[in-house]
Amino acid sequence: MKLLANPTVAKSSKNLGRSTASAMHSVEVKERMRGAPLARRRSLVFLARFIGILFFFFFAVALRPVNDVVIVPFTGWIAAVSAILLKALGEAVTVDGTEIRSTEFAVNIQNGCNGLETVLLFGSAVLAFPANWQRRAVGLFAGFLAIELLNFVRVASLFWVGRHRPALFSPLHTVLWQSVMVIFGVVLFLLWARQMETALSPGASPSGAR
Amino acid sequence: MMTTFALPKSGLAVTGRLLLGFLLGLLVWKGFAAPYERLLAAAAEFVLRATENPAVTWLRPLADSREILVERQDFPPSSPRPGIPAGDLHFNFVILAALFALHAKPWRGDRVGAFFLVAGVLCLVHVVALFFQVRTLYATRLGPWSAANYGPFARNFWATGFHFHQLVGRFAAPFVLWWPFALTEQGQPRGRVSASRPFHKRRKRERENDCLDERRLTRQI
């Protein structure tokens, strides 16, 4: 108290405090000003990675051996499970490879209708995002399950609509369900990524990031 | 300040905004589909004719069947004209609208501006996609004529580009274009000076704080 009462000391002490606070403040401001472009840069790095991984996945899926050994059997499995769902709804259907048939209507499930496009988008985004491998694996597994569950509903509902309301089949197939699937995949990714949003924030610690 | 996703906290809000954006996008898409397809066909036709010699391609949008008909001067008059489903090309506008609706206050001027900017870029993507689709048709679906005019590399190039767009490109495009606007900066610490505050105002605030410090000091004494 006495020290503070001395105007010279008080002034120098105050100056010292002010200069320290001012220095800390300017560092903080600089960090913040640096932070926004850093976040933008990380966001662009994410996009570049996302596009690169998407291209890689596309070329992997486009290879004929991969298509024959993985994609076609997987699509057949989608058809089989969707047929079970349709039978549960009282539809008399049979499955032949990737085709679901009834006496009046048939659909052939191809790439683009097997949920693969959404899985590829979601998978590329999860792999491009800075997170540790354990979290990525959990995200990929849970996302794949959720997307394919929705895809069973999509295939079954499209078959039902095609059989009972044929006029609605084309708009539902082209616009509605394709958009719903993609938006669902994006929202799933955002929900997963929000858990790790600090990884994209400027002051994030590098631990946990790749 | 923290960088965060433009995603509402509540699941109900996410669903509501997506649904609203989707429905609005659907209305606009449906309402403007026919004139947009005319614009798209004209732009892609311009690019096609600029890159072929002689320039023989015409693209004719058919409003009834929602197709873009491919016409060439050298097609035999009696042969059927191939058509390209137009809705498949540009329905991803609806996805873009739904994604932009996720933002808080999507009607804000800068957000609407960003949306129009991105929609313009998406339009360019549609033109390129239509260009690739017509080239793929020429390279792979016209039998001996394709084999005579397109070598194996050209066939693979055009077909791969088109297939990429069909399988993932058309779905990824709205997400890639929206992503730079998906991050927002939130949580300005209270009582701190913003980095964006003009310098003279910051100095004024600092001077006021200094005066307050002096008064506090005097009282302590």
HADDOCK unambig.tbl for C-alpha pairs under 7 A between the chains (distance, minus, plus):
assign (segid A and resid 1 and name CA) (segid B and resid 221 and name CA) 6.94 0.50 0.50
assign (segid A and resid 5 and name CA) (segid B and resid 221 and name CA) 6.09 0.50 0.50
assign (segid A and resid 29 and name CA) (segid B and resid 195 and name CA) 5.59 0.50 0.50
assign (segid A and resid 33 and name CA) (segid B and resid 195 and name CA) 6.53 0.50 0.50
assign (segid A and resid 39 and name CA) (segid B and resid 3 and name CA) 6.91 0.50 0.50
assign (segid A and resid 43 and name CA) (segid B and resid 180 and name CA) 6.75 0.50 0.50
assign (segid A and resid 47 and name CA) (segid B and resid 176 and name CA) 6.87 0.50 0.50
assign (segid A and resid 58 and name CA) (segid B and resid 164 and name CA) 6.92 0.50 0.50
assign (segid A and resid 112 and name CA) (segid B and resid 167 and name CA) 5.98 0.50 0.50
assign (segid A and resid 117 and name CA) (segid B and resid 167 and name CA) 6.03 0.50 0.50
assign (segid A and resid 117 and name CA) (segid B and resid 168 and name CA) 5.51 0.50 0.50
assign (segid A and resid 121 and name CA) (segid B and resid 172 and name CA) 6.73 0.50 0.50
assign (segid A and resid 174 and name CA) (segid B and resid 88 and name CA) 6.60 0.50 0.50
assign (segid A and resid 175 and name CA) (segid B and resid 91 and name CA) 6.13 0.50 0.50
assign (segid A and resid 179 and name CA) (segid B and resid 95 and name CA) 5.81 0.50 0.50
assign (segid A and resid 182 and name CA) (segid B and resid 171 and name CA) 6.52 0.50 0.50
assign (segid A and resid 183 and name CA) (segid B and resid 95 and name CA) 6.64 0.50 0.50
assign (segid A and resid 194 and name CA) (segid B and resid 5 and name CA) 6.70 0.50 0.50
assign (segid A and resid 197 and name CA) (segid B and resid 4 and name CA) 6.03 0.50 0.50
assign (segid A and resid 200 and name CA) (segid B and resid 3 and name CA) 6.72 0.50 0.50
assign (segid A and resid 201 and name CA) (segid B and resid 2 and name CA) 5.56 0.50 0.50
assign (segid A and resid 201 and name CA) (segid B and resid 3 and name CA) 4.80 0.50 0.50
